[in-house]
Amino acid sequence: MLGPAPSLKQTATLCWCVAFVLLAVPLGVAAFDQDQATFDADFANFYILGKILNEYPHDQLYDYNLQRSMAEQVHPLTEGEYGPLTYPPAVAIAFQPFAKLPYRAAYKIWLLITMTVYVWAVVTLGQSLFPERGALRSLLLCFSLAFFPFVIETLMNGQLSAIGFFALSMAIRDDRRQRPLACGIWLAVCLYKPTLLIWVLPMLLVTRRWKALAGFFAGAAVFLFLTTAIAGVQAWHGYLSLLRYFGSSTEIRSALRLSKYVDITAFTRLLTKCAPRAALAVFFVAALPLAAVLGRRWSQNRNHELVWATAISATLVVNVYTPIYDATLVVIGIMLTISGLWRNATPNNRSWLLILVFAIFIAPWECAAIAVATRVQVMTLLFTALGIMQYRGLGRFDSKSGASLVAK
């Protein structure tokens, strides 16, 4: 009576039209309107790191008082105050060219770079996972671009998550192409934020990807050498000192907006109002058995898509620091899950996967408000549900039959 269901191509076309009208036009105007006052954006943090490195002795790079005063000069906040910048010296080096430009111009250039690397990553990974499914790749790209953690928290906020997203996507692509050294080198790019690798590196170890690990350590060595050669040893001293201060300062850690984080420590603190150290204990209580369970499945499995997917889901949830903008990585996990599960899934399982993906897409737009009202971060629960689905999918493949579904 209602007619046939729309095809995947028709669905993708409709989604692109809606996304363009509701997101692309208003956000594009907001970002590039010369007359509009610049809104608060995390980009100011990275901009002033480059500015300090350009204008001050390198041993002052992690002087918190200097960071805060310069950030207020560059872009005074409308509310709150700037916290300590716990990014390694390599980030400051990367933003030195931006810091030589006016803040507004630098921000616009960073928007273009972020959009470019993100689209490149989604398209490249999509071509690797779904080489003959153009309509599906188009729909996934639309979903990816309209995903709140990307379009608002990463793109408009001027965050760095697109870099980690790009590096992980390229690593997975090269792993599928049987280029393990390149895979490991790409993962070394994520050292700008080591928490992104908290489960990926153990996965490489358990699955005996020795060449990928060799590539990672080679890339890490180059990363450390170049950073030290440019910023100096004193910059590393300041960085480590600031990390210790950040980790030990109850005042700073208590000031975090927990409603904007999805990791288990933030979830625990938000729900129970416990101290940061108690939440850290919860992390270890969850991480140790999870490592044993995942390690056993990873070592016995050859469904590479789901192995990577479970590592990414674990990274998002069982971690000590996962702000909402890093939740962008779930897009990779969803693409891998569809690739690894869809063909052999029952209609019921496919329906549940679609419902879960839809919930993950919709929930971030209101998850912070819900967390403030209920003290529950729904994104943590949704990512956990996705991880459980991926883990159960791994259980259907043993070391003899678990070759990649896409490869068959």
C-alpha positions, 0 to 999 in steps of 0.5 A: 500500500505504501509502495516499495521501500526506497533503494540504498541509492535513493536513501543516500540521495535523500540523506545528502539533501537533508544534511546539506540543508540542515547542516552544510549551509548554516555551519558553512555560513557560521564558520566563514562569516567575516562579521560574526564574532568568533565562538569559543573553539578548542582551536585556540589551544593549539594556536597558542601552543604554536605561538609560544614556540614561535615567540618564547623560549622552548622551556616555557611551552608548558608554563600553564600561566603563560598558556592561559594568559596567551589564550585569553589574549588570542581569544577570550572565552565567553564562559569558563577558563582555559585548562592546561594543554597536555598535548606533546611538543609535536602538536606545538611544532605542527601549529607553528605555521598557523600561529604566524597567521591571524587567528581567524584565518588560521582557524579557517585553514584548519577547518579545510584541512580537517574536512579534507583529511576526514573525507579522504579517510572515510572514502579510502576506508570505504573503498577498501571495505566495500569496493563494489558498493558505491551507494553504501559508501555514499550513505556512510560518507553522509552519515560520517559528515553529519555525525555530531562528534565530527561536525560540531565537536571536531570540525567547528571546534577546531579539534585534532580528532580527524588526524587520529581518524585519518591515521587509524583509517590508513593503518587499517587499509594498509593492514588489509593490503598486507603492508604491515610496516606502513600500518605501524607507521600510520599508528605512530601518528596517533602518538599525539594522543597516546590514549588512542592506542591503549587497546590497538597496540595490545591487539597488534601484540596478541595477533602477532602483527610483528611487522606492524609493531616494528613499523610503529616503533620505527615511526615512534622513534622518528616522532621522538627524534624530530620533536626533540631536535626541533623543540629541545629536551626542555620541552619534553621536561615541561610536558612531563611536568604538566602531565604530572600536575594534571594527573595529581591536581584534583581541582583541575580533574574535578573541573572537567565537564564530565557530560562531554566524555564517554570513557568509563572513568568519566561515566563512573564519576558522573554517575556516582560523584566519586573521586578521580582515583576511585574512577581510575580503579574502576578502569583497571577493574574493567580493563584487566578482565576485558584484556583477558577476554579480548586477548583470547578471542583476538589470538584465535580469530582471523576476521580482521574487520571485527578484531580492529572494530573491537579494539576501537570500541574498547578504546572509546569506552575502557579508557581514562580519557575519551572526550566526545570529539574522539567518539568520531572513531566509532565511524570506523568501528561501524564501517568495520562491523558492517563489513565483518558481520552483515553478509552472514548476519540473520535478519534479526541481527541486521535489524538490531545493528541498524537500530544501534547505528541509528541510535549512535548517530542521533544520541550525540546531539542531546547526550550532554544534556541527558547526562547533565539531567540524569547523570548517565552518559548514554554514548558510553552505553551505546558504544558498549552495546556496539562492542558486545555485538562485535565481540559476539560476532567474533565468536562466530569465527574460529581460526579456520573459518574466520577469513574476512567476509569481504575477501570471500 
